[in-house]
Protein backbone atom coordinates (compact mmCIF):
# COMPACT_ATOMS: atom_id res chain seq x y z
CA UNK A 1 0.00 0.00 0.00
CA UNK A 2 1.16 3.49 -0.81
CA UNK A 3 0.34 6.61 1.17
CA UNK A 4 -1.26 8.35 -1.80
CA UNK A 5 -1.55 11.80 -0.25
CA UNK A 6 2.13 11.82 0.71
CA UNK A 7 3.21 10.36 -2.63
CA UNK A 8 1.24 12.92 -4.67
CA UNK A 9 2.71 15.81 -2.70
CA UNK A 10 6.25 14.48 -3.05
CA UNK A 11 5.86 13.64 -6.75
CA UNK A 12 4.57 17.12 -7.56
CA UNK A 13 7.53 18.63 -5.71
CA UNK A 14 9.94 16.29 -7.48
CA UNK A 15 8.60 17.22 -10.93
CA UNK A 16 8.87 20.91 -10.08
CA UNK A 17 12.44 20.49 -8.86
CA UNK A 18 13.70 18.22 -11.65
CA UNK A 19 12.16 20.26 -14.48
CA UNK A 20 14.19 23.33 -13.47
CA UNK A 21 11.58 25.76 -14.78
CA UNK A 22 11.79 24.29 -18.29
CA UNK A 23 9.08 22.85 -20.52
CA UNK A 24 8.46 19.12 -20.18
CA UNK A 25 7.29 16.68 -22.85
CA UNK A 26 5.19 13.77 -21.60
CA UNK A 27 4.65 10.51 -23.40
CA UNK A 28 0.89 10.27 -22.95
CA UNK A 29 -0.43 6.90 -24.12
CA UNK A 30 -3.66 6.83 -22.15
CA UNK A 31 -2.46 3.98 -19.95
CA UNK A 32 -2.68 4.42 -16.21
CA UNK A 33 1.05 5.08 -15.81
CA UNK A 34 1.34 7.93 -18.30
CA UNK A 35 -2.07 9.31 -17.32
CA UNK A 36 -1.04 9.57 -13.67
CA UNK A 37 2.19 11.25 -14.77
CA UNK A 38 0.23 13.73 -16.88
CA UNK A 39 -2.08 14.66 -14.00
CA UNK A 40 0.82 15.02 -11.57
CA UNK A 41 2.76 17.15 -14.04
CA UNK A 42 -0.25 19.29 -14.86
CA UNK A 43 -0.60 20.10 -11.16
CA UNK A 44 3.14 20.61 -10.78
CA UNK A 45 4.06 22.77 -13.76
CA UNK A 46 0.80 23.71 -15.49
CA UNK A 47 1.26 25.03 -19.03
CA UNK A 48 4.92 24.02 -19.09
CA UNK A 49 3.64 20.48 -19.63
CA UNK A 50 3.49 19.46 -23.30
CA UNK A 51 1.43 16.25 -23.59
CA UNK A 52 2.08 14.33 -26.79
CA UNK A 53 0.46 11.15 -28.05
CA UNK A 54 2.44 9.26 -30.67
CA UNK A 55 0.42 7.09 -33.03
CA UNK A 56 3.01 4.39 -33.68
CA UNK A 57 0.73 2.25 -35.82
CA UNK A 58 1.14 -0.37 -33.09
CA UNK A 59 -1.78 0.65 -30.91
CA UNK A 60 -5.07 -1.09 -30.13
CA UNK A 61 -8.09 -0.73 -32.37
CA UNK A 62 -9.62 2.75 -32.10
CA UNK A 63 -6.95 3.84 -29.62
CA UNK A 64 -5.89 7.10 -31.22
CA UNK A 65 -9.42 8.43 -31.56
CA UNK A 66 -10.32 7.47 -27.99
CA UNK A 67 -7.21 9.02 -26.45
CA UNK A 68 -7.78 12.23 -28.40
CA UNK A 69 -11.29 12.47 -26.97
CA UNK A 70 -10.28 11.77 -23.37
CA UNK A 71 -7.23 14.03 -23.16
CA UNK A 72 -8.05 16.75 -25.65
CA UNK A 73 -8.69 19.21 -22.82
CA UNK A 74 -5.00 19.07 -21.90
CA UNK A 75 -4.02 20.45 -25.29
CA UNK A 76 -2.88 17.00 -26.39
CA UNK A 77 -0.82 16.96 -29.57
CA UNK A 78 -1.27 13.84 -31.72
CA UNK A 79 1.75 12.88 -33.83
CA UNK A 80 1.13 10.40 -36.65
CA UNK A 81 4.37 8.43 -36.89
CA UNK A 82 2.93 5.06 -37.93
CA UNK A 83 4.90 4.77 -41.17
CA UNK A 84 8.15 5.60 -39.42
CA UNK A 85 7.68 2.83 -36.85
CA UNK A 86 6.31 0.21 -39.22
CA UNK A 87 9.02 0.83 -41.83
CA UNK A 88 11.72 0.41 -39.18
CA UNK A 89 10.15 -2.80 -37.82
CA UNK A 90 9.34 -4.42 -41.17
CA UNK A 91 10.75 -7.96 -41.23
CA UNK A 92 12.35 -7.77 -37.77
CA UNK A 93 11.92 -10.96 -35.73
CA UNK A 94 14.25 -10.54 -32.73
CA UNK A 95 12.23 -9.46 -29.66
CA UNK A 96 14.96 -7.31 -28.15
CA UNK A 97 15.65 -5.60 -31.46
CA UNK A 98 11.94 -4.82 -31.78
CA UNK A 99 11.98 -3.16 -28.38
CA UNK A 100 15.14 -1.22 -29.18
CA UNK A 101 13.73 -0.06 -32.52
CA UNK A 102 10.49 1.13 -30.95
CA UNK A 103 12.36 2.78 -28.07
CA UNK A 104 14.70 4.63 -30.40
CA UNK A 105 11.97 5.82 -32.76
CA UNK A 106 9.82 6.78 -29.79
CA UNK A 107 12.53 9.01 -28.35
CA UNK A 108 13.44 10.51 -31.73
CA UNK A 109 9.84 11.64 -32.21
CA UNK A 110 9.95 13.39 -28.87
CA UNK A 111 13.29 14.96 -29.68
CA UNK A 112 11.75 16.50 -32.79
CA UNK A 113 8.82 17.81 -30.78
CA UNK A 114 11.12 19.13 -28.07
CA UNK A 115 13.11 21.04 -30.66
CA UNK A 116 9.95 22.69 -31.93
CA UNK A 117 8.56 23.53 -28.48
CA UNK A 118 11.67 24.21 -26.46
CA UNK A 119 11.01 21.31 -24.09
CA UNK A 120 14.15 20.18 -22.28
CA UNK A 121 12.85 17.24 -20.23
CA UNK A 122 11.03 13.99 -20.92
CA UNK A 123 8.49 12.75 -18.36
CA UNK A 124 7.83 9.00 -18.41
CA UNK A 125 5.69 6.48 -16.54
CA UNK A 126 8.40 3.95 -15.75
CA UNK A 127 7.31 1.77 -12.81
CA UNK A 128 9.27 -0.55 -10.51
CA UNK A 129 8.63 -3.89 -12.30
CA UNK A 130 9.92 -2.30 -15.55
CA UNK A 131 13.20 -1.49 -13.82
CA UNK A 132 13.51 -4.96 -12.25
CA UNK A 133 12.96 -6.79 -15.55
CA UNK A 134 15.33 -4.49 -17.46
CA UNK A 135 18.10 -4.62 -14.86
CA UNK A 136 17.69 -8.39 -14.44
CA UNK A 137 18.01 -9.04 -18.15
CA UNK A 138 14.52 -10.55 -18.45
CA UNK A 139 13.49 -8.07 -21.15
CA UNK A 140 14.15 -4.43 -21.84
CA UNK A 141 11.32 -1.93 -21.59
CA UNK A 142 10.96 0.82 -24.16
CA UNK A 143 11.18 3.42 -21.41
CA UNK A 144 14.05 1.78 -19.48
CA UNK A 145 16.61 -0.51 -21.12
CA UNK A 146 15.18 0.15 -24.56
CA UNK A 147 16.21 3.81 -24.59
CA UNK A 148 19.11 4.84 -26.81
CA UNK A 149 21.96 6.46 -24.92
CA UNK A 150 22.16 9.56 -27.15
CA UNK A 151 19.01 11.33 -25.97
CA UNK A 152 19.07 15.06 -26.59
CA UNK A 153 16.98 15.95 -23.52
CA UNK A 154 18.60 17.44 -20.44
CA UNK A 155 17.04 14.63 -18.44
CA UNK A 156 14.26 12.08 -17.96
CA UNK A 157 11.81 12.49 -15.06
CA UNK A 158 10.27 9.25 -13.73
CA UNK A 159 8.03 10.01 -10.73
CA UNK A 160 6.50 6.49 -10.62
CA UNK A 161 9.78 4.59 -10.68
CA UNK A 162 9.35 3.17 -7.16
CA UNK A 163 5.69 2.10 -7.49
CA UNK A 164 4.06 -1.19 -8.45
CA UNK A 165 1.13 -1.21 -10.86
CA UNK A 166 -1.53 -1.61 -8.16
CA UNK A 167 -0.03 1.35 -6.30
CA UNK A 168 -0.18 3.46 -9.46
CA UNK A 169 -3.89 2.61 -9.68
CA UNK A 170 -4.37 3.78 -6.08
CA UNK A 171 -2.70 7.07 -6.94
CA UNK A 172 -4.89 7.40 -10.05
CA UNK A 173 -8.02 7.05 -7.93
CA UNK A 174 -6.69 9.56 -5.38
CA UNK A 175 -6.08 12.02 -8.23
CA UNK A 176 -9.68 11.60 -9.36
CA UNK A 177 -8.92 10.04 -12.73
CA UNK A 178 -11.81 8.13 -14.39
CA UNK A 179 -12.11 4.43 -13.55
CA UNK A 180 -11.62 3.70 -17.25
CA UNK A 181 -8.09 5.04 -16.88
CA UNK A 182 -7.32 4.00 -13.30
CA UNK A 183 -8.12 0.33 -14.00
CA UNK A 184 -7.07 0.12 -17.62
CA UNK A 185 -5.20 -3.03 -18.55
CA UNK A 186 -1.44 -2.79 -19.08
CA UNK A 187 -0.30 -2.46 -22.68
CA UNK A 188 3.33 -2.98 -23.73
CA UNK A 189 5.38 0.05 -24.69
CA UNK A 190 6.45 -1.53 -28.01
CA UNK A 191 2.75 -2.08 -28.69
CA UNK A 192 1.51 -4.84 -30.95
CA UNK A 193 5.00 -5.49 -32.34
CA UNK A 194 5.70 -7.78 -29.37
CA UNK A 195 2.41 -9.60 -29.90
CA UNK A 196 3.69 -10.85 -33.23
CA UNK A 197 6.13 -13.67 -32.50
CA UNK A 198 8.54 -13.60 -35.41
CA UNK A 199 8.74 -11.12 -38.26
CA UNK A 200 6.73 -7.93 -38.02
CA UNK A 201 4.69 -7.01 -41.09
CA UNK A 202 1.85 -4.57 -41.59
CA UNK A 203 -0.49 -7.47 -42.30
CA UNK A 204 0.48 -9.24 -39.07
CA UNK A 205 -0.06 -6.05 -37.05
CA UNK A 206 -3.53 -5.61 -38.57
CA UNK A 207 -4.44 -9.22 -37.76
CA UNK A 208 -3.26 -9.09 -34.15
CA UNK A 209 -4.98 -5.72 -33.63
CA UNK A 210 -8.35 -7.14 -34.68
CA UNK A 211 -7.82 -10.31 -32.63
CA UNK A 212 -7.04 -8.28 -29.51
CA UNK A 213 -10.17 -6.18 -29.97
CA UNK A 214 -12.33 -9.33 -30.08
CA UNK A 215 -10.63 -10.88 -27.05
CA UNK A 216 -11.12 -7.72 -24.99
CA UNK A 217 -14.78 -7.43 -26.02
CA UNK A 218 -15.48 -10.97 -24.79
CA UNK A 219 -13.39 -11.04 -21.61
CA UNK A 220 -12.92 -7.60 -20.06
CA UNK A 221 -16.38 -6.89 -18.65
CA UNK A 222 -17.16 -10.46 -17.64
CA UNK A 223 -13.84 -11.50 -16.09
CA UNK A 224 -12.13 -8.16 -15.33
CA UNK A 225 -8.66 -9.62 -15.95
CA UNK A 226 -5.52 -7.82 -14.86
CA UNK A 227 -4.48 -8.30 -18.47
CA UNK A 228 -5.80 -10.16 -21.49
CA UNK A 229 -4.32 -10.28 -24.95
CA UNK A 230 -3.90 -12.17 -28.18
CA UNK A 231 -0.59 -12.91 -29.90
CA UNK A 232 0.34 -14.37 -33.27
CA UNK A 233 2.60 -17.28 -32.33
CA UNK A 234 3.17 -18.89 -35.71
CA UNK A 235 1.45 -20.50 -38.66
CA UNK A 236 -0.61 -23.68 -38.81
CA UNK A 237 -2.74 -25.62 -41.25
CA UNK A 238 -6.50 -25.16 -41.21
CA UNK A 239 -9.54 -25.63 -43.43
CA UNK A 240 -11.93 -22.91 -44.58
CA UNK A 241 -14.74 -24.07 -46.81
CA UNK A 242 -13.27 -26.62 -49.21
CA UNK A 243 -9.81 -25.12 -49.08
CA UNK A 244 -6.79 -25.83 -46.92
CA UNK A 245 -5.32 -22.78 -45.23
CA UNK A 246 -1.83 -22.17 -43.89
CA UNK A 247 -2.77 -19.38 -41.54
CA UNK A 248 -2.01 -17.63 -38.29
CA UNK A 249 -2.23 -19.24 -34.86
CA UNK A 250 -3.64 -16.81 -32.29
CA UNK A 251 -2.74 -17.53 -28.67
CA UNK A 252 -5.11 -16.03 -26.10
CA UNK A 253 -3.84 -14.97 -22.69
CA UNK A 254 -5.90 -13.82 -19.68
CA UNK A 255 -4.29 -13.44 -16.26
CA UNK A 256 -4.80 -11.97 -12.83
CA UNK A 257 -1.96 -10.32 -10.96
CA UNK A 258 -1.25 -7.84 -8.21
CA UNK A 259 1.82 -6.14 -9.59
CA UNK A 260 2.86 -7.89 -12.80
CA UNK A 261 5.74 -9.68 -11.09
CA UNK A 262 3.73 -12.92 -10.90
CA UNK A 263 0.49 -13.84 -12.67
CA UNK A 264 -2.05 -16.67 -12.72
CA UNK A 265 -4.16 -17.72 -15.71
CA UNK A 266 -7.90 -17.13 -15.47
CA UNK A 267 -10.30 -20.05 -15.83
CA UNK A 268 -12.35 -19.00 -18.84
CA UNK A 269 -15.55 -20.89 -19.62
CA UNK A 270 -15.42 -23.15 -22.66
CA UNK A 271 -18.37 -21.26 -24.12
CA UNK A 272 -16.49 -17.96 -23.97
CA UNK A 273 -13.38 -19.54 -25.47
CA UNK A 274 -15.52 -20.90 -28.30
CA UNK A 275 -16.97 -17.43 -28.87
CA UNK A 276 -13.48 -15.96 -29.12
CA UNK A 277 -12.41 -18.66 -31.57
CA UNK A 278 -15.53 -18.34 -33.69
CA UNK A 279 -15.38 -14.56 -33.94
CA UNK A 280 -11.66 -14.46 -34.70
CA UNK A 281 -11.64 -17.19 -37.34
CA UNK A 282 -14.79 -15.90 -39.03
CA UNK A 283 -13.81 -12.22 -39.12
CA UNK A 284 -10.10 -12.68 -39.85
CA UNK A 285 -9.74 -15.03 -42.87
CA UNK A 286 -5.99 -15.49 -42.42
CA UNK A 287 -6.32 -17.06 -38.94
CA UNK A 288 -6.30 -20.88 -38.96
CA UNK A 289 -6.64 -21.65 -35.26
CA UNK A 290 -7.01 -20.17 -31.78
CA UNK A 291 -5.49 -21.59 -28.58
CA UNK A 292 -5.68 -20.61 -24.89
CA UNK A 293 -2.43 -20.30 -22.90
CA UNK A 294 -2.70 -21.43 -19.25
CA UNK A 295 0.95 -20.85 -18.27
CA UNK A 296 1.45 -18.75 -15.11
CA UNK A 297 4.24 -16.22 -14.53
CA UNK A 298 6.73 -17.65 -13.75
CA UNK A 299 7.80 -19.61 -15.75
CA UNK A 300 6.32 -17.54 -18.59
CA UNK A 301 6.18 -13.77 -18.89
CA UNK A 302 2.72 -12.29 -19.48
CA UNK A 303 3.57 -11.07 -22.97
CA UNK A 304 5.16 -13.46 -25.46
CA UNK A 305 8.09 -11.18 -26.22
C-alpha positions in Angstrom: 0.0 0.0 0.0 1.2 3.5 -0.8 0.3 6.6 1.2 -1.3 8.4 -1.8 -1.5 11.8 -0.2 2.1 11.8 0.7 3.2 10.4 -2.6 1.2 12.9 -4.7 2.7 15.8 -2.7 6.3 14.5 -3.0 5.9 13.6 -6.7 4.6 17.1 -7.6 7.5 18.6 -5.7 9.9 16.3 -7.5 8.6 17.2 -10.9 8.9 20.9 -10.1 12.4 20.5 -8.9 13.7 18.2 -11.6 12.2 20.3 -14.5 14.2 23.3 -13.5 11.6 25.8 -14.8 11.8 24.3 -18.3 9.1 22.8 -20.5 8.5 19.1 -20.2 7.3 16.7 -22.8 5.2 13.8 -21.6 4.6 10.5 -23.4 0.9 10.3 -22.9 -0.4 6.9 -24.1 -3.7 6.8 -22.1 -2.5 4.0 -19.9 -2.7 4.4 -16.2 1.1 5.1 -15.8 1.3 7.9 -18.3 -2.1 9.3 -17.3 -1.0 9.6 -13.7 2.2 11.3 -14.8 0.2 13.7 -16.9 -2.1 14.7 -14.0 0.8 15.0 -11.6 2.8 17.2 -14.0 -0.3 19.3 -14.9 -0.6 20.1 -11.2 3.1 20.6 -10.8 4.1 22.8 -13.8 0.8 23.7 -15.5 1.3 25.0 -19.0 4.9 24.0 -19.1 3.6 20.5 -19.6 3.5 19.5 -23.3 1.4 16.2 -23.6 2.1 14.3 -26.8 0.5 11.2 -28.0 2.4 9.3 -30.7 0.4 7.1 -33.0 3.0 4.4 -33.7 0.7 2.2 -35.8 1.1 -0.4 -33.1 -1.8 0.6 -30.9 -5.1 -1.1 -30.1 -8.1 -0.7 -32.4 -9.6 2.8 -32.1 -6.9 3.8 -29.6 -5.9 7.1 -31.2 -9.4 8.4 -31.6 -10.3 7.5 -28.0 -7.2 9.0 -26.4 -7.8 12.2 -28.4 -11.3 12.5 -27.0 -10.3 11.8 -23.4 -7.2 14.0 -23.2 -8.1 16.7 -25.7 -8.7 19.2 -22.8 -5.0 19.1 -21.9 -4.0 20.4 -25.3 -2.9 17.0 -26.4 -0.8 17.0 -29.6 -1.3 13.8 -31.7 1.7 12.9 -33.8 1.1 10.4 -36.6 4.4 8.4 -36.9 2.9 5.1 -37.9 4.9 4.8 -41.2 8.2 5.6 -39.4 7.7 2.8 -36.8 6.3 0.2 -39.2 9.0 0.8 -41.8 11.7 0.4 -39.2 10.2 -2.8 -37.8 9.3 -4.4 -41.2 10.7 -8.0 -41.2 12.3 -7.8 -37.8 11.9 -11.0 -35.7 14.2 -10.5 -32.7 12.2 -9.5 -29.7 15.0 -7.3 -28.1 15.7 -5.6 -31.5 11.9 -4.8 -31.8 12.0 -3.2 -28.4 15.1 -1.2 -29.2 13.7 -0.1 -32.5 10.5 1.1 -30.9 12.4 2.8 -28.1 14.7 4.6 -30.4 12.0 5.8 -32.8 9.8 6.8 -29.8 12.5 9.0 -28.3 13.4 10.5 -31.7 9.8 11.6 -32.2 9.9 13.4 -28.9 13.3 15.0 -29.7 11.8 16.5 -32.8 8.8 17.8 -30.8 11.1 19.1 -28.1 13.1 21.0 -30.7 9.9 22.7 -31.9 8.6 23.5 -28.5 11.7 24.2 -26.5 11.0 21.3 -24.1 14.2 20.2 -22.3 12.9 17.2 -20.2 11.0 14.0 -20.9 8.5 12.8 -18.4 7.8 9.0 -18.4 5.7 6.5 -16.5 8.4 3.9 -15.7 7.3 1.8 -12.8 9.3 -0.5 -10.5 8.6 -3.9 -12.3 9.9 -2.3 -15.5 13.2 -1.5 -13.8 13.5 -5.0 -12.3 13.0 -6.8 -15.6 15.3 -4.5 -17.5 18.1 -4.6 -14.9 17.7 -8.4 -14.4 18.0 -9.0 -18.1 14.5 -10.6 -18.5 13.5 -8.1 -21.1 14.1 -4.4 -21.8 11.3 -1.9 -21.6 11.0 0.8 -24.2 11.2 3.4 -21.4 14.0 1.8 -19.5 16.6 -0.5 -21.1 15.2 0.2 -24.6 16.2 3.8 -24.6 19.1 4.8 -26.8 22.0 6.5 -24.9 22.2 9.6 -27.2 19.0 11.3 -26.0 19.1 15.1 -26.6 17.0 15.9 -23.5 18.6 17.4 -20.4 17.0 14.6 -18.4 14.3 12.1 -18.0 11.8 12.5 -15.1 10.3 9.3 -13.7 8.0 10.0 -10.7 6.5 6.5 -10.6 9.8 4.6 -10.7 9.3 3.2 -7.2 5.7 2.1 -7.5 4.1 -1.2 -8.4 1.1 -1.2 -10.9 -1.5 -1.6 -8.2 0.0 1.3 -6.3 -0.2 3.5 -9.5 -3.9 2.6 -9.7 -4.4 3.8 -6.1 -2.7 7.1 -6.9 -4.9 7.4 -10.1 -8.0 7.1 -7.9 -6.7 9.6 -5.4 -6.1 12.0 -8.2 -9.7 11.6 -9.4 -8.9 10.0 -12.7 -11.8 8.1 -14.4 -12.1 4.4 -13.5 -11.6 3.7 -17.2 -8.1 5.0 -16.9 -7.3 4.0 -13.3 -8.1 0.3 -14.0 -7.1 0.1 -17.6 -5.2 -3.0 -18.6 -1.4 -2.8 -19.1 -0.3 -2.5 -22.7 3.3 -3.0 -23.7 5.4 0.1 -24.7 6.4 -1.5 -28.0 2.7 -2.1 -28.7 1.5 -4.8 -30.9 5.0 -5.5 -32.3 5.7 -7.8 -29.4 2.4 -9.6 -29.9 3.7 -10.9 -33.2 6.1 -13.7 -32.5 8.5 -13.6 -35.4 8.7 -11.1 -38.3 6.7 -7.9 -38.0 4.7 -7.0 -41.1 1.9 -4.6 -41.6 -0.5 -7.5 -42.3 0.5 -9.2 -39.1 -0.1 -6.0 -37.0 -3.5 -5.6 -38.6 -4.4 -9.2 -37.8 -3.3 -9.1 -34.1 -5.0 -5.7 -33.6 -8.3 -7.1 -34.7 -7.8 -10.3 -32.6 -7.0 -8.3 -29.5 -10.2 -6.2 -30.0 -12.3 -9.3 -30.1 -10.6 -10.9 -27.0 -11.1 -7.7 -25.0 -14.8 -7.4 -26.0 -15.5 -11.0 -24.8 -13.4 -11.0 -21.6 -12.9 -7.6 -20.1 -16.4 -6.9 -18.6 -17.2 -10.5 -17.6 -13.8 -11.5 -16.1 -12.1 -8.2 -15.3 -8.7 -9.6 -15.9 -5.5 -7.8 -14.9 -4.5 -8.3 -18.5 -5.8 -10.2 -21.5 -4.3 -10.3 -25.0 -3.9 -12.2 -28.2 -0.6 -12.9 -29.9 0.3 -14.4 -33.3 2.6 -17.3 -32.3 3.2 -18.9 -35.7 1.5 -20.5 -38.7 -0.6 -23.7 -38.8 -2.7 -25.6 -41.3 -6.5 -25.2 -41.2 -9.5 -25.6 -43.4 -11.9 -22.9 -44.6 -14.7 -24.1 -46.8 -13.3 -26.6 -49.2 -9.8 -25.1 -49.1 -6.8 -25.8 -46.9 -5.3 -22.8 -45.2 -1.8 -22.2 -43.9 -2.8 -19.4 -41.5 -2.0 -17.6 -38.3 -2.2 -19.2 -34.9 -3.6 -16.8 -32.3 -2.7 -17.5 -28.7 -5.1 -16.0 -26.1 -3.8 -15.0 -22.7 -5.9 -13.8 -19.7 -4.3 -13.4 -16.3 -4.8 -12.0 -12.8 -2.0 -10.3 -11.0 -1.2 -7.8 -8.2 1.8 -6.1 -9.6 2.9 -7.9 -12.8 5.7 -9.7 -11.1 3.7 -12.9 -10.9 0.5 -13.8 -12.7 -2.1 -16.7 -12.7 -4.2 -17.7 -15.7 -7.9 -17.1 -15.5 -10.3 -20.1 -15.8 -12.3 -19.0 -18.8 -15.5 -20.9 -19.6 -15.4 -23.1 -22.7 -18.4 -21.3 -24.1 -16.5 -18.0 -24.0 -13.4 -19.5 -25.5 -15.5 -20.9 -28.3 -17.0 -17.4 -28.9 -13.5 -16.0 -29.1 -12.4 -18.7 -31.6 -15.5 -18.3 -33.7 -15.4 -14.6 -33.9 -11.7 -14.5 -34.7 -11.6 -17.2 -37.3 -14.8 -15.9 -39.0 -13.8 -12.2 -39.1 -10.1 -12.7 -39.9 -9.7 -15.0 -42.9 -6.0 -15.5 -42.4 -6.3 -17.1 -38.9 -6.3 -20.9 -39.0 -6.6 -21.7 -35.3 -7.0 -20.2 -31.8 -5.5 -21.6 -28.6 -5.7 -20.6 -24.9 -2.4 -20.3 -22.9 -2.7 -21.4 -19.3 0.9 -20.9 -18.3 1.5 -18.8 -15.1 4.2 -16.2 -14.5 6.7 -17.6 -13.8 7.8 -19.6 -15.7 6.3 -17.5 -18.6 6.2 -13.8 -18.9 2.7 -12.3 -19.5 3.6 -11.1 -23.0 5.2 -13.5 -25.5 8.1 -11.2 -26.2 
